[in-house]
Amino acid sequence: MPSRTREAIRIAVLADSDTRWKWGALTARRITATSAEPTGFVLRGRATPTARQLAETGVSADAPREVTGVEFLRAVRDAEARGEGYDVLVLALVGGTVRAVLQGLADLGLARRPVIVTGYVGVVYEKLTDGLLLRHGADVVLANSRHDAERFRAVYEGVGAGAESVVEAALPFLGGAPYAPVAGRDALVFAAQPSVPATRAERAHVLRRLIGHARLHPGREVLLKLRSKPGEHTTHLEEFPFQKLVRELDPPDNFRLVYGHMGEVLDRTDLLVTVSSTAALEALHRRIPTAVLTELGVREALGNHHFVGSGLLTSFDRLDAGFAPTPDATWLARQGVASDGSYEKAFDAARDRVAALLALPALPPITPYYTAETASGYLPGILARHRLDVTAPEPRESGLRRVVREAARGAYRHGVQRVAPVIRRLGEL
């Protein structure tokens, strides 16, 4: 089959949450030399984002189409049949879903399959080996920094899998004007995370300290930047939303909850504080003073262990006293922050890799590490959970089906945020 030589490159992005849609759409633009907008698909599931969440990402005027995994595979197959096949697919998904979609794409038997790109939406601090091996088989596995690229290659080579797919790049949503203090403005922004910290007690502790800081500094605006509104879900489950916890407290007037695009919030930030949010890397790219909390310890479960050696680790006591951390230049250079002006070249290697693959007469077969031979007791369960059989009859979409689906989502979210915490407390009696 001849290589794809036409100038316009057709790209599709499949994501399973709002943050992964943002990562996938921006990645699609950065790894190809085309001005064409990617075709967006968002996977129907527990973390399916709302229209508000998708709009808040600010990455596209066109909302992605909500699909099941099977519907996505059919869309890929049908586009190829029309002579409008996708050249590149960006899979912005969790590892298990990436592996299932890789299997589904291989089973389609396309005359010429798309180049498959995947990666991570932020800091990789848990399930490194498993997540990487589930993504193996993609043509390009993007690493967001030199540090990640070295770790990714070490995992693949350590199990005897090819590591040529690993390509060093950067987070695609870094950007914005470099930090410049504004006379009369003093704003601290806390970047909240839906599941870090996880327990009610830990989240309440952070909230009390944040409110306490606002009381100690009445001239400082203290903003709690939230990812989602109650009832909405993101990549990770949020059992104890800060919006509900704050109702039990009495914050001062200079403390506020804010939503919106992180880049726009950073435009008015003088100090970014977080436990381990990727927002810290966005702030560092813009040279905004940044602090990573040790308040609850430096632990793998919190993800702040990633910042060991960064110079950013500190506590509320020190922030209350006016301390602002200074980042370590060597650490920054290894983390893909690119605050030195090198960001524009960060995706050159990825673009070259994709272009080289598109120029091949034929792409090699998809050959993941996890197969029936290497993971006979693991892979079948992953594939069975996703049920990506394009030969099955297509279900009829109806108004009733949509109503039932939305009701089920609402019940699930209610169970996570209301019922589960009550059951857990009863279990502790």
ChimeraX attribute file (.defattr): number of C-alpha atoms within 10 A of each C-alpha:
attribute: neighborCount
match mode: 1-to-1
recipient: residues
	/A:1	9
	/A:2	10
	/A:3	14
	/A:4	18
	/A:5	11
	/A:6	7
	/A:7	8
	/A:8	13
	/A:9	20
	/A:10	19
	/A:11	23
	/A:12	26
	/A:13	27
	/A:14	27
	/A:15	27
	/A:16	25
	/A:17	27
	/A:18	26
	/A:19	19
	/A:20	25
	/A:21	29
	/A:22	21
	/A:23	25
	/A:24	30
	/A:25	26
	/A:26	19
	/A:27	27
	/A:28	25
	/A:29	17
	/A:30	19
	/A:31	21
	/A:32	22
	/A:33	15
	/A:34	15
	/A:35	10
	/A:36	13
	/A:37	17
	/A:38	25
	/A:39	18
	/A:40	20
	/A:41	23
	/A:42	27
	/A:43	25
	/A:44	17
	/A:45	15
	/A:46	19
	/A:47	19
	/A:48	22
	/A:49	25
	/A:50	16
	/A:51	11
	/A:52	13
	/A:53	21
	/A:54	22
	/A:55	17
	/A:56	18
	/A:57	18
	/A:58	13
	/A:59	16
	/A:60	17
	/A:61	9
	/A:62	12
	/A:63	14
	/A:64	21
	/A:65	14
	/A:66	19
	/A:67	18
	/A:68	17
	/A:69	24
	/A:70	20
	/A:71	17
	/A:72	24
	/A:73	20
	/A:74	19
	/A:75	16
	/A:76	21
	/A:77	20
	/A:78	13
	/A:79	13
	/A:80	18
	/A:81	12
	/A:82	8
	/A:83	8
	/A:84	12
	/A:85	22
	/A:86	21
	/A:87	21
	/A:88	23
	/A:89	23
	/A:90	26
	/A:91	29
	/A:92	28
	/A:93	26
	/A:94	20
	/A:95	21
	/A:96	21
	/A:97	21
	/A:98	23
	/A:99	27
	/A:100	23
	/A:101	22
	/A:102	21
	/A:103	18
	/A:104	22
	/A:105	21
	/A:106	14
	/A:107	14
	/A:108	16
	/A:109	11
	/A:110	14
	/A:111	11
	/A:112	18
	/A:113	23
	/A:114	24
	/A:115	19
	/A:116	21
	/A:117	26
	/A:118	27
	/A:119	28
	/A:120	21
	/A:121	24
	/A:122	18
	/A:123	21
	/A:124	15
	/A:125	14
	/A:126	12
	/A:127	9
	/A:128	13
	/A:129	14
	/A:130	13
	/A:131	18
	/A:132	21
	/A:133	20
	/A:134	22
	/A:135	27
	/A:136	27
	/A:137	25
	/A:138	24
	/A:139	23
	/A:140	24
	/A:141	25
	/A:142	25
	/A:143	27
	/A:144	26
	/A:145	23
	/A:146	17
	/A:147	15
	/A:148	23
	/A:149	19
	/A:150	14
	/A:151	16
	/A:152	24
	/A:153	19
	/A:154	15
	/A:155	18
	/A:156	20
	/A:157	12
	/A:158	11
	/A:159	11
	/A:160	10
	/A:161	18
	/A:162	17
	/A:163	18
	/A:164	12
	/A:165	20
	/A:166	25
	/A:167	27
	/A:168	23
	/A:169	26
	/A:170	25
	/A:171	28
	/A:172	22
	/A:173	16
	/A:174	19
	/A:175	16
	/A:176	14
	/A:177	11
	/A:178	14
	/A:179	18
	/A:180	13
	/A:181	12
	/A:182	10
	/A:183	6
	/A:184	8
	/A:185	12
	/A:186	16
	/A:187	18
	/A:188	23
	/A:189	25
	/A:190	27
	/A:191	21
	/A:192	24
	/A:193	25
	/A:194	21
	/A:195	17
	/A:196	20
	/A:197	22
	/A:198	16
	/A:199	14
	/A:200	14
	/A:201	11
	/A:202	14
	/A:203	21
	/A:204	19
	/A:205	15
	/A:206	21
	/A:207	20
	/A:208	17
	/A:209	16
	/A:210	23
	/A:211	23
	/A:212	16
	/A:213	20
	/A:214	23
	/A:215	17
	/A:216	12
	/A:217	16
	/A:218	13
	/A:219	13
	/A:220	18
	/A:221	19
	/A:222	26
	/A:223	23
	/A:224	22
	/A:225	21
	/A:226	19
	/A:227	23
	/A:228	23
	/A:229	14
	/A:230	16
	/A:231	16
	/A:232	19
	/A:233	22
	/A:234	23
	/A:235	19
	/A:236	13
	/A:237	19
	/A:238	23
	/A:239	21
	/A:240	22
	/A:241	23
	/A:242	23
	/A:243	14
	/A:244	10
	/A:245	14
	/A:246	15
	/A:247	9
	/A:248	9
	/A:249	12
	/A:250	10
	/A:251	17
	/A:252	13
	/A:253	11
	/A:254	16
	/A:255	22
	/A:256	15
	/A:257	14
	/A:258	14
	/A:259	15
	/A:260	17
	/A:261	15
	/A:262	19
	/A:263	19
	/A:264	11
	/A:265	15
	/A:266	22
	/A:267	16
	/A:268	17
	/A:269	26
	/A:270	22
	/A:271	20
	/A:272	22
	/A:273	27
	/A:274	23
	/A:275	27
	/A:276	25
	/A:277	21
	/A:278	16
	/A:279	23
	/A:280	24
	/A:281	23
	/A:282	24
	/A:283	29
	/A:284	21
	/A:285	23
	/A:286	21
	/A:287	17
	/A:288	21
	/A:289	20
	/A:290	28
	/A:291	29
	/A:292	26
	/A:293	21
	/A:294	19
	/A:295	16
	/A:296	15
	/A:297	13
	/A:298	18
	/A:299	11
	/A:300	11
	/A:301	13
	/A:302	20
	/A:303	18
	/A:304	24
	/A:305	19
	/A:306	16
	/A:307	21
	/A:308	12
	/A:309	13
	/A:310	19
	/A:311	17
	/A:312	22
	/A:313	22
	/A:314	18
	/A:315	18
	/A:316	20
	/A:317	12
	/A:318	11
	/A:319	16
	/A:320	16
	/A:321	11
	/A:322	9
	/A:323	13
	/A:324	15
	/A:325	17
	/A:326	13
	/A:327	19
	/A:328	12
	/A:329	11
	/A:330	10
	/A:331	16
	/A:332	21
	/A:333	15
	/A:334	15
	/A:335	20
	/A:336	24
	/A:337	26
	/A:338	24
	/A:339	20
	/A:340	11
	/A:341	9
	/A:342	10
	/A:343	19
	/A:344	11
	/A:345	11
	/A:346	20
	/A:347	22
	/A:348	16
	/A:349	14
	/A:350	25
	/A:351	19
	/A:352	14
	/A:353	18
	/A:354	20
	/A:355	17
	/A:356	10
	/A:357	22
	/A:358	20
	/A:359	13
	/A:360	14
	/A:361	12
	/A:362	15
	/A:363	16
	/A:364	11
	/A:365	10
	/A:366	17
	/A:367	16
	/A:368	18
	/A:369	21
	/A:370	19
	/A:371	15
	/A:372	11
	/A:373	9
	/A:374	11
	/A:375	11
	/A:376	11
	/A:377	11
	/A:378	12
	/A:379	18
	/A:380	14
	/A:381	11
	/A:382	15
	/A:383	18
	/A:384	11
	/A:385	11
	/A:386	17
	/A:387	14
	/A:388	21
	/A:389	17
	/A:390	17
	/A:391	9
	/A:392	9
	/A:393	7
	/A:394	10
	/A:395	7
	/A:396	6
	/A:397	8
	/A:398	9
	/A:399	8
	/A:400	9
	/A:401	12
	/A:402	11
	/A:403	11
	/A:404	12
	/A:405	14
	/A:406	12
	/A:407	12
	/A:408	13
	/A:409	19
	/A:410	15
	/A:411	13
	/A:412	15
	/A:413	21
	/A:414	15
	/A:415	14
	/A:416	17
	/A:417	17
	/A:418	13
	/A:419	14
	/A:420	13
	/A:421	16
	/A:422	12
	/A:423	10
	/A:424	10
	/A:425	9
	/A:426	9
	/A:427	8
	/A:428	6
	/A:429	5
